[in-house]
Amino acid sequence: MTKEKWLRRHLKLPGGIPVAITFNRVFAAIDSDEFRQIFIQWIRDVIVGLELSNGRVVALDGKTIKGSAWNKGKDAIHMVNA
């Protein structure tokens, strides 16, 4: 799984990554009305943040150049785009 490292940062997974049906059971157990209310509030918070910044939001994207650290003792090249 490509996101296993990320998932392990957020969950203890002593038995490994759960199968799809386990994720389905978890999502089915979530109260949809409560999730909806929380999601709407989160979106409102994001919109307020945009209003406070007068809509000036800078999207950031970072990458590490593949193969740029092939020489021992050298750091990889990291790029940030805005």
C-alpha positions in Angstrom: 0.0 0.0 0.0 1.5 3.3 -1.0 0.1 5.2 2.0 1.1 2.7 4.6 3.8 4.9 6.1 1.3 7.8 6.5 -1.4 5.5 7.9 1.0 4.1 10.5 1.7 7.6 11.8 -2.0 8.0 12.7 -2.9 4.5 13.8 -1.4 1.6 15.7 -1.5 -1.3 13.3 -0.1 -4.4 15.1 -1.8 -6.7 12.6 -0.9 -4.7 9.5 -3.0 -2.6 7.2 -6.7 -3.5 7.5 -8.5 -5.0 4.5 -11.1 -2.9 2.6 -14.1 -4.5 4.4 -12.7 -3.3 7.7 -12.6 0.3 6.4 -16.1 -0.2 5.2 -17.3 -1.3 8.6 -15.6 1.7 10.2 -17.1 4.2 7.8 -20.5 2.5 8.2 -20.3 3.0 11.9 -19.9 6.8 11.6 -23.0 8.7 12.4 -23.7 10.5 9.1 -25.6 13.4 10.6 -22.9 14.1 13.1 -20.2 13.8 10.5 -22.2 16.2 8.3 -22.4 18.8 11.0 -18.7 18.5 11.8 -17.8 18.7 8.1 -19.9 21.7 7.5 -18.4 23.5 10.5 -14.9 22.6 9.2 -15.8 24.1 5.8 -17.1 27.2 7.5 -13.8 27.6 9.4 -11.9 27.3 6.2 -14.1 29.9 4.6 -13.6 32.3 7.5 -9.9 31.7 7.2 -10.1 32.7 3.5 -12.2 35.8 4.4 -9.6 36.9 7.1 -6.9 36.6 4.5 -8.9 38.6 1.9 -8.8 35.5 -0.3 -5.1 35.6 -0.6 -4.1 32.0 -0.2 -0.8 30.6 -1.5 -0.8 26.9 -2.4 2.5 25.2 -1.6 3.8 22.0 -3.1 7.0 20.3 -2.2 9.0 17.6 -4.0 12.3 15.8 -3.5 14.2 15.3 -6.8 14.5 11.6 -7.4 18.1 10.4 -7.5 19.5 13.7 -6.3 21.1 12.2 -3.2 22.9 9.4 -5.0 26.3 10.7 -3.8 27.1 9.8 -0.2 27.4 12.7 2.1 25.1 14.9 0.0 21.6 15.9 0.8 18.8 15.3 -1.7 17.5 18.4 -3.6 14.2 19.6 -2.2 12.0 22.0 -4.2 9.1 24.1 -3.0 6.7 25.7 -5.5 4.2 28.4 -4.5 
